[in-house]
Amino acid sequence: MFTKITNYCKACYNELVHKTSWPTRAELTHSAMVVLSASLIIAVVVFIMDSVFRFVMSAIYPN
C-alpha cells in the first residue's frame, strides 16, 4: 500500500520537474495582462447591458 503511494509521489515529482515546461516570467506576465484585460472588458460589457436593461425596464414599468 505505502509502496504504491511512494511510487505515485515519485512519478508525480518526476513529471513536474523533468517533463513539464514552465512559462517564463515574460510569458506569465503577458498571459496575466491578457486575462486582466479580458476580465475588464467583460465587466464593462455586462455593466452596459445591465444599465440598458434597467433603462428599458423602467420605461416599461414606471414607478
mmCIF file of the N, C-alpha and C atoms, coordinates in Angstrom:
data_MODEL
# 
_entry.id   MODEL 
# 
loop_
_atom_site.group_PDB 
_atom_site.id 
_atom_site.type_symbol 
_atom_site.label_atom_id 
_atom_site.label_alt_id 
_atom_site.label_comp_id 
_atom_site.label_asym_id 
_atom_site.label_entity_id 
_atom_site.label_seq_id 
_atom_site.pdbx_PDB_ins_code 
_atom_site.Cartn_x 
_atom_site.Cartn_y 
_atom_site.Cartn_z 
_atom_site.occupancy 
_atom_site.B_iso_or_equiv 
_atom_site.pdbx_formal_charge 
_atom_site.auth_seq_id 
_atom_site.auth_comp_id 
_atom_site.auth_asym_id 
_atom_site.auth_atom_id 
_atom_site.pdbx_PDB_model_num 
ATOM 1   N N  . MET A 1 1  ? 0.823   -1.196 0.000   1.00 0.00 ? 1  MET A N  1 
ATOM 2   C CA . MET A 1 1  ? 0.000   0.000  0.000   1.00 0.00 ? 1  MET A CA 1 
ATOM 3   C C  . MET A 1 1  ? 0.866   1.259  0.000   1.00 0.00 ? 1  MET A C  1 
ATOM 4   N N  . PHE A 1 2  ? 1.794   1.347  0.949   1.00 0.00 ? 2  PHE A N  1 
ATOM 5   C CA . PHE A 1 2  ? 2.651   2.531  1.018   1.00 0.00 ? 2  PHE A CA 1 
ATOM 6   C C  . PHE A 1 2  ? 3.622   2.583  -0.152  1.00 0.00 ? 2  PHE A C  1 
ATOM 7   N N  . THR A 1 3  ? 3.959   1.440  -0.723  1.00 0.00 ? 3  THR A N  1 
ATOM 8   C CA . THR A 1 3  ? 4.846   1.408  -1.890  1.00 0.00 ? 3  THR A CA 1 
ATOM 9   C C  . THR A 1 3  ? 4.164   2.064  -3.084  1.00 0.00 ? 3  THR A C  1 
ATOM 10  N N  . LYS A 1 4  ? 2.867   1.796  -3.260  1.00 0.00 ? 4  LYS A N  1 
ATOM 11  C CA . LYS A 1 4  ? 2.127   2.401  -4.372  1.00 0.00 ? 4  LYS A CA 1 
ATOM 12  C C  . LYS A 1 4  ? 2.058   3.925  -4.209  1.00 0.00 ? 4  LYS A C  1 
ATOM 13  N N  . ILE A 1 5  ? 1.807   4.363  -2.993  1.00 0.00 ? 5  ILE A N  1 
ATOM 14  C CA . ILE A 1 5  ? 1.740   5.806  -2.739  1.00 0.00 ? 5  ILE A CA 1 
ATOM 15  C C  . ILE A 1 5  ? 3.095   6.456  -2.972  1.00 0.00 ? 5  ILE A C  1 
ATOM 16  N N  . THR A 1 6  ? 4.169   5.810  -2.512  1.00 0.00 ? 6  THR A N  1 
ATOM 17  C CA . THR A 1 6  ? 5.521   6.342  -2.712  1.00 0.00 ? 6  THR A CA 1 
ATOM 18  C C  . THR A 1 6  ? 5.865   6.405  -4.189  1.00 0.00 ? 6  THR A C  1 
ATOM 19  N N  . ASN A 1 7  ? 5.550   5.341  -4.932  1.00 0.00 ? 7  ASN A N  1 
ATOM 20  C CA . ASN A 1 7  ? 5.826   5.331  -6.370  1.00 0.00 ? 7  ASN A CA 1 
ATOM 21  C C  . ASN A 1 7  ? 5.016   6.404  -7.100  1.00 0.00 ? 7  ASN A C  1 
ATOM 22  N N  . TYR A 1 8  ? 3.774   6.593  -6.675  1.00 0.00 ? 8  TYR A N  1 
ATOM 23  C CA . TYR A 1 8  ? 2.938   7.634  -7.283  1.00 0.00 ? 8  TYR A CA 1 
ATOM 24  C C  . TYR A 1 8  ? 3.538   9.017  -7.035  1.00 0.00 ? 8  TYR A C  1 
ATOM 25  N N  . CYS A 1 9  ? 3.966   9.274  -5.816  1.00 0.00 ? 9  CYS A N  1 
ATOM 26  C CA . CYS A 1 9  ? 4.567   10.574 -5.481  1.00 0.00 ? 9  CYS A CA 1 
ATOM 27  C C  . CYS A 1 9  ? 5.859   10.797 -6.259  1.00 0.00 ? 9  CYS A C  1 
ATOM 28  N N  . LYS A 1 10 ? 6.665   9.764  -6.402  1.00 0.00 ? 10 LYS A N  1 
ATOM 29  C CA . LYS A 1 10 ? 7.899   9.882  -7.181  1.00 0.00 ? 10 LYS A CA 1 
ATOM 30  C C  . LYS A 1 10 ? 7.597   10.164 -8.644  1.00 0.00 ? 10 LYS A C  1 
ATOM 31  N N  . ALA A 1 11 ? 6.588   9.494  -9.196  1.00 0.00 ? 11 ALA A N  1 
ATOM 32  C CA . ALA A 1 11 ? 6.219   9.715  -10.598 1.00 0.00 ? 11 ALA A CA 1 
ATOM 33  C C  . ALA A 1 11 ? 5.697   11.136 -10.798 1.00 0.00 ? 11 ALA A C  1 
ATOM 34  N N  . CYS A 1 12 ? 4.900   11.618 -9.857  1.00 0.00 ? 12 CYS A N  1 
ATOM 35  C CA . CYS A 1 12 ? 4.392   12.997 -9.949  1.00 0.00 ? 12 CYS A CA 1 
ATOM 36  C C  . CYS A 1 12 ? 5.535   14.006 -9.896  1.00 0.00 ? 12 CYS A C  1 
ATOM 37  N N  . TYR A 1 13 ? 6.449   13.809 -8.976  1.00 0.00 ? 13 TYR A N  1 
ATOM 38  C CA . TYR A 1 13 ? 7.601   14.700 -8.854  1.00 0.00 ? 13 TYR A CA 1 
ATOM 39  C C  . TYR A 1 13 ? 8.430   14.681 -10.133 1.00 0.00 ? 13 TYR A C  1 
ATOM 40  N N  . ASN A 1 14 ? 8.685   13.489 -10.660 1.00 0.00 ? 14 ASN A N  1 
ATOM 41  C CA . ASN A 1 14 ? 9.482   13.355 -11.879 1.00 0.00 ? 14 ASN A CA 1 
ATOM 42  C C  . ASN A 1 14 ? 8.814   14.091 -13.041 1.00 0.00 ? 14 ASN A C  1 
ATOM 43  N N  . GLU A 1 15 ? 7.506   13.956 -13.156 1.00 0.00 ? 15 GLU A N  1 
ATOM 44  C CA . GLU A 1 15 ? 6.814   14.637 -14.243 1.00 0.00 ? 15 GLU A CA 1 
ATOM 45  C C  . GLU A 1 15 ? 6.851   16.151 -14.079 1.00 0.00 ? 15 GLU A C  1 
ATOM 46  N N  . LEU A 1 16 ? 6.662   16.635 -12.862 1.00 0.00 ? 16 LEU A N  1 
ATOM 47  C CA . LEU A 1 16 ? 6.681   18.082 -12.635 1.00 0.00 ? 16 LEU A CA 1 
ATOM 48  C C  . LEU A 1 16 ? 8.057   18.689 -12.854 1.00 0.00 ? 16 LEU A C  1 
ATOM 49  N N  . VAL A 1 17 ? 9.091   17.969 -12.469 1.00 0.00 ? 17 VAL A N  1 
ATOM 50  C CA . VAL A 1 17 ? 10.445  18.524 -12.555 1.00 0.00 ? 17 VAL A CA 1 
ATOM 51  C C  . VAL A 1 17 ? 11.031  18.366 -13.954 1.00 0.00 ? 17 VAL A C  1 
ATOM 52  N N  . HIS A 1 18 ? 10.821  17.212 -14.590 1.00 0.00 ? 18 HIS A N  1 
ATOM 53  C CA . HIS A 1 18 ? 11.546  16.919 -15.825 1.00 0.00 ? 18 HIS A CA 1 
ATOM 54  C C  . HIS A 1 18 ? 10.711  16.987 -17.095 1.00 0.00 ? 18 HIS A C  1 
ATOM 55  N N  . LYS A 1 19 ? 9.408   16.811 -17.006 1.00 0.00 ? 19 LYS A N  1 
ATOM 56  C CA . LYS A 1 19 ? 8.596   16.730 -18.217 1.00 0.00 ? 19 LYS A CA 1 
ATOM 57  C C  . LYS A 1 19 ? 7.702   17.943 -18.451 1.00 0.00 ? 19 LYS A C  1 
ATOM 58  N N  . THR A 1 20 ? 7.503   18.752 -17.443 1.00 0.00 ? 20 THR A N  1 
ATOM 59  C CA . THR A 1 20 ? 6.628   19.914 -17.568 1.00 0.00 ? 20 THR A CA 1 
ATOM 60  C C  . THR A 1 20 ? 7.424   21.117 -18.051 1.00 0.00 ? 20 THR A C  1 
ATOM 61  N N  . SER A 1 21 ? 6.858   21.841 -19.030 1.00 0.00 ? 21 SER A N  1 
ATOM 62  C CA . SER A 1 21 ? 7.519   23.072 -19.481 1.00 0.00 ? 21 SER A CA 1 
ATOM 63  C C  . SER A 1 21 ? 6.817   24.246 -18.798 1.00 0.00 ? 21 SER A C  1 
ATOM 64  N N  . TRP A 1 22 ? 7.555   24.943 -17.968 1.00 0.00 ? 22 TRP A N  1 
ATOM 65  C CA . TRP A 1 22 ? 7.006   26.059 -17.213 1.00 0.00 ? 22 TRP A CA 1 
ATOM 66  C C  . TRP A 1 22 ? 7.174   27.346 -18.013 1.00 0.00 ? 22 TRP A C  1 
ATOM 67  N N  . PRO A 1 23 ? 6.211   28.269 -17.940 1.00 0.00 ? 23 PRO A N  1 
ATOM 68  C CA . PRO A 1 23 ? 6.337   29.530 -18.689 1.00 0.00 ? 23 PRO A CA 1 
ATOM 69  C C  . PRO A 1 23 ? 7.413   30.422 -18.084 1.00 0.00 ? 23 PRO A C  1 
ATOM 70  N N  . THR A 1 24 ? 7.972   31.245 -18.944 1.00 0.00 ? 24 THR A N  1 
ATOM 71  C CA . THR A 1 24 ? 8.943   32.217 -18.457 1.00 0.00 ? 24 THR A CA 1 
ATOM 72  C C  . THR A 1 24 ? 8.193   33.355 -17.765 1.00 0.00 ? 24 THR A C  1 
ATOM 73  N N  . ARG A 1 25 ? 8.938   34.210 -17.086 1.00 0.00 ? 25 ARG A N  1 
ATOM 74  C CA . ARG A 1 25 ? 8.314   35.328 -16.376 1.00 0.00 ? 25 ARG A CA 1 
ATOM 75  C C  . ARG A 1 25 ? 7.609   36.258 -17.356 1.00 0.00 ? 25 ARG A C  1 
ATOM 76  N N  . ALA A 1 26 ? 8.201   36.483 -18.517 1.00 0.00 ? 26 ALA A N  1 
ATOM 77  C CA . ALA A 1 26 ? 7.594   37.363 -19.521 1.00 0.00 ? 26 ALA A CA 1 
ATOM 78  C C  . ALA A 1 26 ? 6.296   36.751 -20.058 1.00 0.00 ? 26 ALA A C  1 
ATOM 79  N N  . GLU A 1 27 ? 6.301   35.450 -20.338 1.00 0.00 ? 27 GLU A N  1 
ATOM 80  C CA . GLU A 1 27 ? 5.091   34.786 -20.817 1.00 0.00 ? 27 GLU A CA 1 
ATOM 81  C C  . GLU A 1 27 ? 3.983   34.826 -19.765 1.00 0.00 ? 27 GLU A C  1 
ATOM 82  N N  . LEU A 1 28 ? 4.359   34.622 -18.527 1.00 0.00 ? 28 LEU A N  1 
ATOM 83  C CA . LEU A 1 28 ? 3.385   34.637 -17.440 1.00 0.00 ? 28 LEU A CA 1 
ATOM 84  C C  . LEU A 1 28 ? 2.786   36.030 -17.254 1.00 0.00 ? 28 LEU A C  1 
ATOM 85  N N  . THR A 1 29 ? 3.628   37.057 -17.337 1.00 0.00 ? 29 THR A N  1 
ATOM 86  C CA . THR A 1 29 ? 3.151   38.436 -17.221 1.00 0.00 ? 29 THR A CA 1 
ATOM 87  C C  . THR A 1 29 ? 2.212   38.778 -18.371 1.00 0.00 ? 29 THR A C  1 
ATOM 88  N N  . HIS A 1 30 ? 2.584   38.373 -19.577 1.00 0.00 ? 30 HIS A N  1 
ATOM 89  C CA . HIS A 1 30 ? 1.750   38.640 -20.749 1.00 0.00 ? 30 HIS A CA 1 
ATOM 90  C C  . HIS A 1 30 ? 0.394   37.942 -20.612 1.00 0.00 ? 30 HIS A C  1 
ATOM 91  N N  . SER A 1 31 ? 0.400   36.701 -20.205 1.00 0.00 ? 31 SER A N  1 
ATOM 92  C CA . SER A 1 31 ? -0.854  35.963 -20.034 1.00 0.00 ? 31 SER A CA 1 
ATOM 93  C C  . SER A 1 31 ? -1.729  36.606 -18.954 1.00 0.00 ? 31 SER A C  1 
ATOM 94  N N  . ALA A 1 32 ? -1.111  37.048 -17.875 1.00 0.00 ? 32 ALA A N  1 
ATOM 95  C CA . ALA A 1 32 ? -1.874  37.697 -16.807 1.00 0.00 ? 32 ALA A CA 1 
ATOM 96  C C  . ALA A 1 32 ? -2.503  38.989 -17.303 1.00 0.00 ? 32 ALA A C  1 
ATOM 97  N N  . MET A 1 33 ? -1.790  39.754 -18.118 1.00 0.00 ? 33 MET A N  1 
ATOM 98  C CA . MET A 1 33 ? -2.330  41.001 -18.659 1.00 0.00 ? 33 MET A CA 1 
ATOM 99  C C  . MET A 1 33 ? -3.482  40.728 -19.624 1.00 0.00 ? 33 MET A C  1 
ATOM 100 N N  . VAL A 1 34 ? -3.379  39.667 -20.408 1.00 0.00 ? 34 VAL A N  1 
ATOM 101 C CA . VAL A 1 34 ? -4.463  39.309 -21.323 1.00 0.00 ? 34 VAL A CA 1 
ATOM 102 C C  . VAL A 1 34 ? -5.714  38.950 -20.529 1.00 0.00 ? 34 VAL A C  1 
ATOM 103 N N  . VAL A 1 35 ? -5.549  38.155 -19.476 1.00 0.00 ? 35 VAL A N  1 
ATOM 104 C CA . VAL A 1 35 ? -6.692  37.763 -18.643 1.00 0.00 ? 35 VAL A CA 1 
ATOM 105 C C  . VAL A 1 35 ? -7.286  38.984 -17.947 1.00 0.00 ? 35 VAL A C  1 
ATOM 106 N N  . LEU A 1 36 ? -6.456  39.866 -17.431 1.00 0.00 ? 36 LEU A N  1 
ATOM 107 C CA . LEU A 1 36 ? -6.942  41.079 -16.773 1.00 0.00 ? 36 LEU A CA 1 
ATOM 108 C C  . LEU A 1 36 ? -7.710  41.964 -17.741 1.00 0.00 ? 36 LEU A C  1 
ATOM 109 N N  . SER A 1 37 ? -7.176  42.151 -18.935 1.00 0.00 ? 37 SER A N  1 
ATOM 110 C CA . SER A 1 37 ? -7.842  42.980 -19.949 1.00 0.00 ? 37 SER A CA 1 
ATOM 111 C C  . SER A 1 37 ? -9.186  42.378 -20.351 1.00 0.00 ? 37 SER A C  1 
ATOM 112 N N  . ALA A 1 38 ? -9.200  41.080 -20.600 1.00 0.00 ? 38 ALA A N  1 
ATOM 113 C CA . ALA A 1 38 ? -10.449 40.418 -20.987 1.00 0.00 ? 38 ALA A CA 1 
ATOM 114 C C  . ALA A 1 38 ? -11.479 40.518 -19.869 1.00 0.00 ? 38 ALA A C  1 
ATOM 115 N N  . SER A 1 39 ? -11.040 40.357 -18.633 1.00 0.00 ? 39 SER A N  1 
ATOM 116 C CA . SER A 1 39 ? -11.965 40.446 -17.495 1.00 0.00 ? 39 SER A CA 1 
ATOM 117 C C  . SER A 1 39 ? -12.563 41.842 -17.385 1.00 0.00 ? 39 SER A C  1 
ATOM 118 N N  . LEU A 1 40 ? -11.744 42.857 -17.559 1.00 0.00 ? 40 LEU A N  1 
ATOM 119 C CA . LEU A 1 40 ? -12.242 44.237 -17.501 1.00 0.00 ? 40 LEU A CA 1 
ATOM 120 C C  . LEU A 1 40 ? -13.215 44.535 -18.637 1.00 0.00 ? 40 LEU A C  1 
ATOM 121 N N  . ILE A 1 41 ? -12.911 44.054 -19.831 1.00 0.00 ? 41 ILE A N  1 
ATOM 122 C CA . ILE A 1 41 ? -13.794 44.276 -20.977 1.00 0.00 ? 41 ILE A CA 1 
ATOM 123 C C  . ILE A 1 41 ? -15.138 43.594 -20.746 1.00 0.00 ? 41 ILE A C  1 
ATOM 124 N N  . ILE A 1 42 ? -15.104 42.362 -20.262 1.00 0.00 ? 42 ILE A N  1 
ATOM 125 C CA . ILE A 1 42 ? -16.349 41.634 -19.995 1.00 0.00 ? 42 ILE A CA 1 
ATOM 126 C C  . ILE A 1 42 ? -17.151 42.342 -18.902 1.00 0.00 ? 42 ILE A C  1 
ATOM 127 N N  . ALA A 1 43 ? -16.476 42.837 -17.869 1.00 0.00 ? 43 ALA A N  1 
ATOM 128 C CA . ALA A 1 43 ? -17.172 43.551 -16.804 1.00 0.00 ? 43 ALA A CA 1 
ATOM 129 C C  . ALA A 1 43 ? -17.843 44.809 -17.326 1.00 0.00 ? 43 ALA A C  1 
ATOM 130 N N  . VAL A 1 44 ? -17.171 45.542 -18.194 1.00 0.00 ? 44 VAL A N  1 
ATOM 131 C CA . VAL A 1 44 ? -17.760 46.763 -18.769 1.00 0.00 ? 44 VAL A CA 1 
ATOM 132 C C  . VAL A 1 44 ? -18.959 46.411 -19.642 1.00 0.00 ? 44 VAL A C  1 
ATOM 133 N N  . VAL A 1 45 ? -18.849 45.361 -20.445 1.00 0.00 ? 45 VAL A N  1 
ATOM 134 C CA . VAL A 1 45 ? -19.963 44.944 -21.305 1.00 0.00 ? 45 VAL A CA 1 
ATOM 135 C C  . VAL A 1 45 ? -21.169 44.542 -20.459 1.00 0.00 ? 45 VAL A C  1 
ATOM 136 N N  . VAL A 1 46 ? -20.934 43.782 -19.397 1.00 0.00 ? 46 VAL A N  1 
ATOM 137 C CA . VAL A 1 46 ? -22.038 43.378 -18.523 1.00 0.00 ? 46 VAL A CA 1 
ATOM 138 C C  . VAL A 1 46 ? -22.665 44.600 -17.846 1.00 0.00 ? 46 VAL A C  1 
ATOM 139 N N  . PHE A 1 47 ? -21.846 45.546 -17.422 1.00 0.00 ? 47 PHE A N  1 
ATOM 140 C CA . PHE A 1 47 ? -22.373 46.778 -16.808 1.00 0.00 ? 47 PHE A CA 1 
ATOM 141 C C  . PHE A 1 47 ? -23.246 47.546 -17.795 1.00 0.00 ? 47 PHE A C  1 
ATOM 142 N N  . ILE A 1 48 ? -22.794 47.669 -19.032 1.00 0.00 ? 48 ILE A N  1 
ATOM 143 C CA . ILE A 1 48 ? -23.566 48.392 -20.052 1.00 0.00 ? 48 ILE A CA 1 
ATOM 144 C C  . ILE A 1 48 ? -24.885 47.672 -20.331 1.00 0.00 ? 48 ILE A C  1 
ATOM 145 N N  . MET A 1 49 ? -24.824 46.343 -20.461 1.00 0.00 ? 49 MET A N  1 
ATOM 146 C CA . MET A 1 49 ? -26.044 45.575 -20.698 1.00 0.00 ? 49 MET A CA 1 
ATOM 147 C C  . MET A 1 49 ? -27.020 45.725 -19.534 1.00 0.00 ? 49 MET A C  1 
ATOM 148 N N  . ASP A 1 50 ? -26.510 45.717 -18.320 1.00 0.00 ? 50 ASP A N  1 
ATOM 149 C CA . ASP A 1 50 ? -27.356 45.880 -17.143 1.00 0.00 ? 50 ASP A CA 1 
ATOM 150 C C  . ASP A 1 50 ? -27.995 47.262 -17.127 1.00 0.00 ? 50 ASP A C  1 
ATOM 151 N N  . SER A 1 51 ? -27.228 48.280 -17.465 1.00 0.00 ? 51 SER A N  1 
ATOM 152 C CA . SER A 1 51 ? -27.767 49.645 -17.489 1.00 0.00 ? 51 SER A CA 1 
ATOM 153 C C  . SER A 1 51 ? -28.855 49.785 -18.550 1.00 0.00 ? 51 SER A C  1 
ATOM 154 N N  . VAL A 1 52 ? -28.625 49.229 -19.722 1.00 0.00 ? 52 VAL A N  1 
ATOM 155 C CA . VAL A 1 52 ? -29.628 49.293 -20.790 1.00 0.00 ? 52 VAL A CA 1 
ATOM 156 C C  . VAL A 1 52 ? -30.886 48.539 -20.358 1.00 0.00 ? 52 VAL A C  1 
ATOM 157 N N  . PHE A 1 53 ? -30.722 47.366 -19.780 1.00 0.00 ? 53 PHE A N  1 
ATOM 158 C CA . PHE A 1 53 ? -31.864 46.580 -19.336 1.00 0.00 ? 53 PHE A CA 1 
ATOM 159 C C  . PHE A 1 53 ? -32.649 47.324 -18.253 1.00 0.00 ? 53 PHE A C  1 
ATOM 160 N N  . ARG A 1 54 ? -31.940 47.940 -17.329 1.00 0.00 ? 54 ARG A N  1 
ATOM 161 C CA . ARG A 1 54 ? -32.599 48.712 -16.273 1.00 0.00 ? 54 ARG A CA 1 
ATOM 162 C C  . ARG A 1 54 ? -33.382 49.877 -16.877 1.00 0.00 ? 54 ARG A C  1 
ATOM 163 N N  . PHE A 1 55 ? -32.795 50.572 -17.870 1.00 0.00 ? 55 PHE A N  1 
ATOM 164 C CA . PHE A 1 55 ? -33.473 51.686 -18.522 1.00 0.00 ? 55 PHE A CA 1 
ATOM 165 C C  . PHE A 1 55 ? -34.734 51.216 -19.241 1.00 0.00 ? 55 PHE A C  1 
ATOM 166 N N  . VAL A 1 56 ? -34.624 50.119 -19.975 1.00 0.00 ? 56 VAL A N  1 
ATOM 167 C CA . VAL A 1 56 ? -35.777 49.591 -20.709 1.00 0.00 ? 56 VAL A CA 1 
ATOM 168 C C  . VAL A 1 56 ? -36.871 49.156 -19.736 1.00 0.00 ? 56 VAL A C  1 
ATOM 169 N N  . MET A 1 57 ? -36.493 48.476 -18.678 1.00 0.00 ? 57 MET A N  1 
ATOM 170 C CA . MET A 1 57 ? -37.496 48.008 -17.712 1.00 0.00 ? 57 MET A CA 1 
ATOM 171 C C  . MET A 1 57 ? -38.160 49.178 -16.988 1.00 0.00 ? 57 MET A C  1 
ATOM 172 N N  . SER A 1 58 ? -37.404 50.236 -16.704 1.00 0.00 ? 58 SER A N  1 
ATOM 173 C CA . SER A 1 58 ? -38.012 51.401 -16.044 1.00 0.00 ? 58 SER A CA 1 
ATOM 174 C C  . SER A 1 58 ? -38.934 52.137 -17.017 1.00 0.00 ? 58 SER A C  1 
ATOM 175 N N  . ALA A 1 59 ? -38.675 52.058 -18.326 1.00 0.00 ? 59 ALA A N  1 
ATOM 176 C CA . ALA A 1 59 ? -39.565 52.673 -19.304 1.00 0.00 ? 59 ALA A CA 1 
ATOM 177 C C  . ALA A 1 59 ? -40.847 51.855 -19.420 1.00 0.00 ? 59 ALA A C  1 
ATOM 178 N N  . ILE A 1 60 ? -40.751 50.547 -19.320 1.00 0.00 ? 60 ILE A N  1 
ATOM 179 C CA . ILE A 1 60 ? -41.922 49.690 -19.438 1.00 0.00 ? 60 ILE A CA 1 
ATOM 180 C C  . ILE A 1 60 ? -42.758 49.722 -18.159 1.00 0.00 ? 60 ILE A C  1 
ATOM 181 N N  . TYR A 1 61 ? -42.066 49.634 -17.015 1.00 0.00 ? 61 TYR A N  1 
ATOM 182 C CA . TYR A 1 61 ? -42.733 49.601 -15.718 1.00 0.00 ? 61 TYR A CA 1 
ATOM 183 C C  . TYR A 1 61 ? -42.340 50.829 -14.892 1.00 0.00 ? 61 TYR A C  1 
ATOM 184 N N  . PRO A 1 62 ? -42.957 51.975 -15.163 1.00 0.00 ? 62 PRO A N  1 
ATOM 185 C CA . PRO A 1 62 ? -42.580 53.179 -14.390 1.00 0.00 ? 62 PRO A CA 1 
ATOM 186 C C  . PRO A 1 62 ? -43.026 53.059 -12.937 1.00 0.00 ? 62 PRO A C  1 
ATOM 187 N N  . ASN A 1 63 ? -42.309 53.741 -12.073 1.00 0.00 ? 63 ASN A N  1 
ATOM 188 C CA . ASN A 1 63 ? -42.646 53.702 -10.644 1.00 0.00 ? 63 ASN A CA 1 
ATOM 189 C C  . ASN A 1 63 ? -43.871 54.481 -10.365 1.00 0.00 ? 63 ASN A C  1 
# 
